[in-house]
Amino acid sequence: MAIEFNSADLVRITGMKPRWVQALAEKGIIHPEPETDKAGTGVPRRFSQAEAIVACVVATFARRKMTVGALQRVATNLRSKLRKEGMAGHILDVIREGEPAWLVVSWGLLLEFHYIVKTADPTKGRLFSDVFGSLEHSEDGVAEVIYLTKILKDVV
């Protein structure tokens, strides 16, 4: 059986307020399981493990005061990557094993996600070397690094 989370779980793991989680679901930024979305009073929304990852990453950006539109863009692109590449399960397996995992998001015309795990020694300056080349071609040359091992510790 797949692990699922309710709204209270998302409040706990994201550190955000209940109304915030509710608003994200109502705006379509996070997607509840279809049978629980708008199912009426007394039916709590449930979210998949992949959607819990999306909520945690979106919460990280929300704390930086990003607009709702930008949060929607992050959620949509990340969700697509999690589904298409089977990344969600791999990320969680790596974290369960105690290995480091990062998500690097570079901004530009296309929102790019680079998932990095078990990288070279950070003290030698080789961390994220494959990302630096892509920043040359990004609109503003800026990327955000999220330490997934920390923000997803309560999802695994």
KEKE-530885 format. One record per residue (C-alpha): residue number from 0; y negated, z, x. Coordinates in Angstrom, 2 decimals, always signed. Last residue first. Layout:
<atoms>
{k: NUM y: Y z: Z x: X}
...
</atoms>
This chain:
<atoms>
{k: 155 y: -9.07 z: +4.46 x: +10.40}
{k: 154 y: -12.30 z: +4.44 x: +8.37}
{k: 153 y: -13.62 z: +7.78 x: +9.66}
{k: 152 y: -13.95 z: +6.59 x: +13.27}
{k: 151 y: -15.62 z: +3.35 x: +12.15}
{k: 150 y: -19.13 z: +4.09 x: +13.45}
{k: 149 y: -17.92 z: +5.43 x: +16.79}
{k: 148 y: -15.26 z: +2.88 x: +17.77}
{k: 147 y: -17.50 z: +0.16 x: +16.37}
{k: 146 y: -20.14 z: +0.62 x: +19.07}
{k: 145 y: -22.78 z: -1.72 x: +17.67}
{k: 144 y: -24.74 z: -3.99 x: +20.00}
{k: 143 y: -27.75 z: -5.85 x: +18.60}
{k: 142 y: -28.79 z: -9.17 x: +20.10}
{k: 141 y: -32.14 z: -10.79 x: +20.88}
{k: 140 y: -32.81 z: -14.14 x: +22.55}
{k: 139 y: -35.35 z: -15.15 x: +19.91}
{k: 138 y: -33.89 z: -18.27 x: +18.35}
{k: 137 y: -30.56 z: -18.13 x: +20.13}
{k: 136 y: -29.59 z: -20.71 x: +22.75}
{k: 135 y: -29.90 z: -18.53 x: +25.83}
{k: 134 y: -28.39 z: -15.68 x: +23.80}
{k: 133 y: -25.08 z: -17.56 x: +23.72}
{k: 132 y: -24.76 z: -17.27 x: +27.49}
{k: 131 y: -25.29 z: -13.52 x: +27.36}
{k: 130 y: -22.50 z: -13.04 x: +24.83}
{k: 129 y: -19.65 z: -14.00 x: +27.17}
{k: 128 y: -20.83 z: -11.39 x: +29.68}
{k: 127 y: -20.56 z: -8.61 x: +27.09}
{k: 126 y: -19.94 z: -5.89 x: +29.70}
{k: 125 y: -19.89 z: -7.18 x: +33.24}
{k: 124 y: -22.50 z: -4.83 x: +34.70}
{k: 123 y: -20.17 z: -3.06 x: +37.13}
{k: 122 y: -20.57 z: +0.30 x: +35.40}
{k: 121 y: -19.47 z: -1.33 x: +32.14}
{k: 120 y: -15.96 z: -1.95 x: +33.57}
{k: 119 y: -14.63 z: -5.11 x: +31.97}
{k: 118 y: -14.02 z: -5.37 x: +28.24}
{k: 117 y: -11.25 z: -3.84 x: +26.16}
{k: 116 y: -12.73 z: -5.09 x: +22.89}
{k: 115 y: -15.50 z: -7.45 x: +21.96}
{k: 114 y: -16.34 z: -8.93 x: +18.60}
{k: 113 y: -19.15 z: -11.45 x: +18.74}
{k: 112 y: -20.98 z: -12.03 x: +15.49}
{k: 111 y: -23.52 z: -14.80 x: +15.15}
{k: 110 y: -26.20 z: -15.07 x: +12.50}
{k: 109 y: -27.18 z: -18.72 x: +12.53}
{k: 108 y: -30.85 z: -19.66 x: +12.70}
{k: 107 y: -31.30 z: -16.76 x: +15.05}
{k: 106 y: -30.02 z: -13.26 x: +15.55}
{k: 105 y: -27.23 z: -12.13 x: +17.81}
{k: 104 y: -24.81 z: -9.49 x: +16.57}
{k: 103 y: -22.55 z: -7.80 x: +19.10}
{k: 102 y: -19.69 z: -5.77 x: +17.66}
{k: 101 y: -18.00 z: -3.32 x: +19.98}
{k: 100 y: -14.53 z: -1.86 x: +20.36}
{k: 99 y: -13.33 z: +0.81 x: +22.77}
{k: 98 y: -9.63 z: +1.74 x: +22.84}
{k: 97 y: -8.30 z: +4.94 x: +21.27}
{k: 96 y: -5.17 z: +3.32 x: +19.83}
{k: 95 y: -6.52 z: +3.90 x: +16.31}
{k: 94 y: -9.69 z: +2.04 x: +17.39}
{k: 93 y: -7.65 z: -0.97 x: +18.50}
{k: 92 y: -5.65 z: -1.00 x: +15.27}
{k: 91 y: -8.88 z: -0.78 x: +13.23}
{k: 90 y: -10.43 z: -3.75 x: +15.02}
{k: 89 y: -7.23 z: -5.79 x: +14.69}
{k: 88 y: -6.92 z: -5.10 x: +10.98}
{k: 87 y: -10.49 z: -6.15 x: +10.30}
{k: 86 y: -10.44 z: -9.24 x: +12.53}
{k: 85 y: -8.07 z: -11.37 x: +10.53}
{k: 84 y: -10.12 z: -14.33 x: +11.76}
{k: 83 y: -11.26 z: -15.74 x: +8.47}
{k: 82 y: -11.43 z: -12.50 x: +6.53}
{k: 81 y: -13.37 z: -10.32 x: +8.98}
{k: 80 y: -15.59 z: -13.28 x: +9.96}
{k: 79 y: -16.49 z: -14.02 x: +6.34}
{k: 78 y: -17.18 z: -10.35 x: +5.66}
{k: 77 y: -19.45 z: -10.22 x: +8.73}
{k: 76 y: -21.45 z: -13.23 x: +7.58}
{k: 75 y: -21.89 z: -12.00 x: +4.02}
{k: 74 y: -22.67 z: -8.41 x: +5.03}
{k: 73 y: -25.24 z: -9.36 x: +7.70}
{k: 72 y: -26.96 z: -11.83 x: +5.35}
{k: 71 y: -27.04 z: -9.28 x: +2.54}
{k: 70 y: -28.54 z: -6.70 x: +4.92}
{k: 69 y: -31.21 z: -9.26 x: +5.88}
{k: 68 y: -32.03 z: -9.88 x: +2.22}
{k: 67 y: -32.18 z: -6.14 x: +1.51}
{k: 66 y: -34.71 z: -5.78 x: +4.32}
{k: 65 y: -33.86 z: -4.00 x: +7.55}
{k: 64 y: -35.16 z: -0.46 x: +7.97}
{k: 63 y: -33.24 z: +0.37 x: +11.17}
{k: 62 y: -31.13 z: +2.84 x: +9.17}
{k: 61 y: -30.18 z: -0.15 x: +7.00}
{k: 60 y: -28.74 z: -1.87 x: +10.09}
{k: 59 y: -26.23 z: +0.91 x: +10.75}
{k: 58 y: -25.52 z: +1.20 x: +7.03}
{k: 57 y: -24.65 z: -2.53 x: +6.96}
{k: 56 y: -22.12 z: -1.96 x: +9.76}
{k: 55 y: -20.53 z: +0.97 x: +7.92}
{k: 54 y: -20.49 z: -0.87 x: +4.57}
{k: 53 y: -18.89 z: -3.98 x: +6.12}
{k: 52 y: -16.17 z: -1.83 x: +7.70}
{k: 51 y: -15.58 z: -0.15 x: +4.32}
{k: 50 y: -15.29 z: -3.66 x: +2.83}
{k: 49 y: -12.50 z: -4.43 x: +5.30}
{k: 48 y: -10.73 z: -1.21 x: +4.27}
{k: 47 y: -10.91 z: -2.26 x: +0.64}
{k: 46 y: -13.33 z: -0.71 x: -1.85}
{k: 45 y: -12.76 z: +1.15 x: -5.10}
{k: 44 y: -15.35 z: +1.64 x: -7.85}
{k: 43 y: -14.74 z: +4.62 x: -10.09}
{k: 42 y: -13.62 z: +3.98 x: -13.66}
{k: 41 y: -15.02 z: +6.78 x: -15.82}
{k: 40 y: -17.85 z: +4.75 x: -17.25}
{k: 39 y: -17.24 z: +1.04 x: -17.26}
{k: 38 y: -15.25 z: -1.54 x: -15.32}
{k: 37 y: -18.38 z: -2.92 x: -13.67}
{k: 36 y: -16.40 z: -3.51 x: -10.49}
{k: 35 y: -13.06 z: -1.69 x: -10.59}
{k: 34 y: -10.74 z: -4.64 x: -11.28}
{k: 33 y: -12.66 z: -6.79 x: -8.80}
{k: 32 y: -12.23 z: -4.42 x: -5.81}
{k: 31 y: -15.75 z: -3.40 x: -4.87}
{k: 30 y: -17.90 z: -5.82 x: -2.88}
{k: 29 y: -20.71 z: -4.60 x: -0.63}
{k: 28 y: -24.01 z: -6.48 x: -0.62}
{k: 27 y: -23.52 z: -7.54 x: -4.23}
{k: 26 y: -26.78 z: -5.96 x: -5.42}
{k: 25 y: -24.89 z: -3.51 x: -7.67}
{k: 24 y: -22.53 z: -2.57 x: -4.84}
{k: 23 y: -25.39 z: -1.96 x: -2.41}
{k: 22 y: -27.25 z: +0.03 x: -5.08}
{k: 21 y: -24.24 z: +2.32 x: -5.67}
{k: 20 y: -23.87 z: +2.97 x: -1.94}
{k: 19 y: -27.60 z: +3.79 x: -1.71}
{k: 18 y: -27.43 z: +6.03 x: -4.78}
{k: 17 y: -24.67 z: +8.05 x: -3.14}
{k: 16 y: -26.77 z: +8.67 x: +0.00}
{k: 15 y: -25.81 z: +7.28 x: +3.41}
{k: 14 y: -23.69 z: +8.92 x: +6.10}
{k: 13 y: -21.55 z: +5.78 x: +6.26}
{k: 12 y: -18.17 z: +7.55 x: +6.26}
{k: 11 y: -19.03 z: +10.22 x: +3.68}
{k: 10 y: -20.99 z: +8.00 x: +1.28}
{k: 9 y: -18.24 z: +5.37 x: +1.57}
{k: 8 y: -15.63 z: +8.00 x: +0.65}
{k: 7 y: -17.70 z: +9.05 x: -2.37}
{k: 6 y: -17.85 z: +5.40 x: -3.49}
{k: 5 y: -14.07 z: +5.09 x: -3.42}
{k: 4 y: -12.00 z: +3.91 x: -0.48}
{k: 3 y: -8.77 z: +1.96 x: -0.38}
{k: 2 y: -5.88 z: +1.85 x: +2.09}
{k: 1 y: -3.44 z: -0.91 x: +1.32}
{k: 0 y: +0.00 z: +0.00 x: +0.00}
</atoms>
